Amino acid sequence: MPINVPGTLFHKAMKARKELAQILAQIISSRRQRKQDYKDLLGSFMGEKAGLTDEGVAETVKRRKRKGLRCGENGGVFAERNGG
């Protein structure tokens, strides 16, 4: 089990994860306030049909990002969400 000690790669990764979560939360919040219909992957997760909370949207984006980094099927994820 990794220990979160300052200066280690694990600590840097956890810090980056927290910062990315904050940035993603800001983006989701600003999009919700604008109430505009976005035609992208994040917009499809935020749509009423998806039925996700802001936290659910953030977790789905993170999960899809990890899957994309592992297998390189970003196009497949996009097509899956957009009926293509």
TACORNOR-V41062 format. One record per residue. N is the residue number from 1. SS is DSSP state (~ for helix, > for strand, _ for the rest). Layout:
<<N SS> <N SS>>
//
This chain:
<<1 _> <2 _> <3 _> <4 _> <5 _> <6 _> <7 _> <8 _> <9 ~> <10 ~> <11 ~> <12 ~> <13 ~> <14 ~> <15 ~> <16 ~> <17 ~> <18 ~> <19 ~> <20 ~> <21 ~> <22 ~> <23 ~> <24 ~> <25 ~> <26 ~> <27 ~> <28 ~> <29 ~> <30 ~> <31 ~> <32 ~> <33 ~> <34 ~> <35 _> <36 _> <37 _> <38 _> <39 _> <40 _> <41 ~> <42 ~> <43 ~> <44 ~> <45 ~> <46 ~> <47 _> <48 _> <49 _> <50 _> <51 _> <52 _> <53 _> <54 ~> <55 ~> <56 ~> <57 ~> <58 ~> <59 ~> <60 ~> <61 ~> <62 ~> <63 ~> <64 ~> <65 ~> <66 ~> <67 ~> <68 ~> <69 ~> <70 ~> <71 ~> <72 _> <73 _> <74 ~> <75 ~> <76 ~> <77 ~> <78 ~> <79 ~> <80 ~> <81 ~> <82 _> <83 _> <84 _>>
//
